[in-house]
Every structure is written in structure tokens, then in C-alpha cells.
Amino acid sequence: METYVVTEITSSGVGLAYFNRPEAYNALNTAVIRQLVAALADFDADPQVRAVVLTGNEKVFAAGADIQEMSSLTPMQLFAEARFALWDRIATTQKPLIAAVSGFALGGGCEVAMMCDMIVASESAKFGQPEITLGIIPGAGGTQRLTRTVGKALAMEIILANRWLNAEEALAHGLVNRVVPVSNYLEEAIALAEKIASFSPVAVQLAKQSITAAWQTPLTEGLRFERHNFYLAFASEDQTEGMAAFLAKRTPHWQGK
Ligand code: CAA
């Protein structure tokens, strides 16, 4: 079987996953998504990994779901294989997940980037949902996540009129965290992941969960969720250590428990 997702772990606790299907512009066939989901599950299970960066190459993050693979599918095949249930698992990654996007992030590629917690874009990044040109609509969350991120009017234009956003536009509309030169977008994403990896892994995951709840629940429920996670942080050794270190004016040593 081809290796479509290559992984490595840096010495500073960052898990890296690269899409590796350049001949098809990293088109996301089932094997690619399966390998990505497996890689993310491995990172989640590995205490050495504290934050994850997902990337493609300079030219393309991913040009969408594999049109060749999808072209002859029937509704019953899509239903039977619960096609996007697998994709949904990307968004349930427990550890912080940063997309480092250069070049095309289209269709399912844009949707996967939006499943990540943050996006670092290179100056050449292009975001779009061109499904309308194929006679379909986004199927991996695009109509929902994009609308919540950039607002209804622009989401309508991107999805109904195939409007693409360049990196600066994506930044202006809150889709990405920052725009950096192509020469160092990956380093920048790794540096951001390393910064996160330097804090208590327990607190980082509780904070990620709580922010995610802000997207998925009404305010009262989100506030209750945050309160619960705040109290839970006090069950961790990292809370004791973090506060003791502050009071003793020394650097904390996180245990991740
Ligand atoms: N699926 C399958 N193959 C793809 C692909 C895709 N999504 N995107 C690119 N490729 C393949 C091309 O077929 C081509 O292969 P060959 O060399 O074997 O012909 C190769 O990648 C390079 O592509 P191009 O020759 O088209 O390169 P380009 O530089 O002229 O254009 C592009 C680049 C603008 C990204 C163009 O390839 C393109 O428009 N791709 C499709 C984008 C798209 O429509 N994505 C949405 C897919 S549907 C979806 O994602 C549904 C969902 O919600 C999950």
C-alpha cells in the first residue's frame, strides 16, 4: 500500500503529518483519509506528542476529495460506507492541530484545514470550495464551518459562485491565523506548535475542548463546559506545579497529568 501520509515527531514534542500524493495534488481518496486518521490517533495516544502540524507541500495542501474515486459512487454506497464519518474523526483529534497551508486548499482540502484548530498560511495559499463546478456541494463540513468562520454573505459567494480567497483575504476574514512567506510557513507552524507544546498538555487539551464547545453549543452550555474543565484542571499535578513554580519564581516542569 502507498504511503500517502508521512509522519515524524520532532525532539520538541511536535507530531508532523504530511500529505504525500503529489502526482494527484494530494487528492483525498479514502486511503489518504484513513492514513491521516490513523496518524492522528497515534499522535493522540503518544504522550511524547503535545501538538500536531498537518501539511502538504509548497504547491498544494490538498486539492479536495478524489474526484476520480467519487465520480461513479451511488448514494447507497456513500450511505453504506458512511463516507464522511471517517473524515469527522479528524475534527475529534484531542491534541492541538495546526494546518500549515501553502498553495491550493480546495474542496475537501479546505474542509480538512478548517477541521484543524489553527491555520498558518503561506503567501501562496488559496482557499476555495469548488464543488459547485462539479455539480455537487461541500460534504465534509464546508457549508457549516466556513459560514461560522467568515459569515454568511462571503460563505455564500465562496460556495455558490466558486470565489477563492487568497492568503491575505483569508487572514482578513478570520480563516487563518497568520500569513508568512512560502520559504518558512512550515517552520512558523512548527514554532507555533512548539510554543503550545511548552505548556501543560492537560491545560492545553482542556482549553482546546472548551473553545471547541463555543462552536458547538449555546453560550450557557459552553460556559458550563468551561467551568467543568476549569475545575478539572485543579485535579492535575500540572496545576499544582504551575502555581508553585509561579510563586517560587521558577520555570514549571509539566508532567502532563
Ligand atoms: N481529485 C482527483 N485528482 C485531482 C484532483 C482531485 N480533487 N485535483 C487535482 N487532481 C489531479 C489532476 O487530475 C491531475 O492529474 P493528471 O496529471 O493525472 O491529469 C493532477 O492532479 C494535476 O492537476 P491539474 O493538471 O488540474 O493541475 P492545475 O495546476 O492545472 O490545476 C487545480 C490545479 C486548480 C487544483 C485543479 O487540479 C483542480 O481544479 N482540481 C480539483 C479541485 C476541486 O474541484 N476540488 C473539490 C473536489 S470535491 C470535494 O472535495 C467534495 C468534498 O466536499 C469532500
Residues whose N, C-alpha, C, O or C-beta is under 5 A from the ligand:
A	BS01	CAA	E23 A24 Y25 A27 A63 G64 A65 D66 I67 Q68 F104 L106 G107 G108 P130 E131 I137 P138 G139 A140
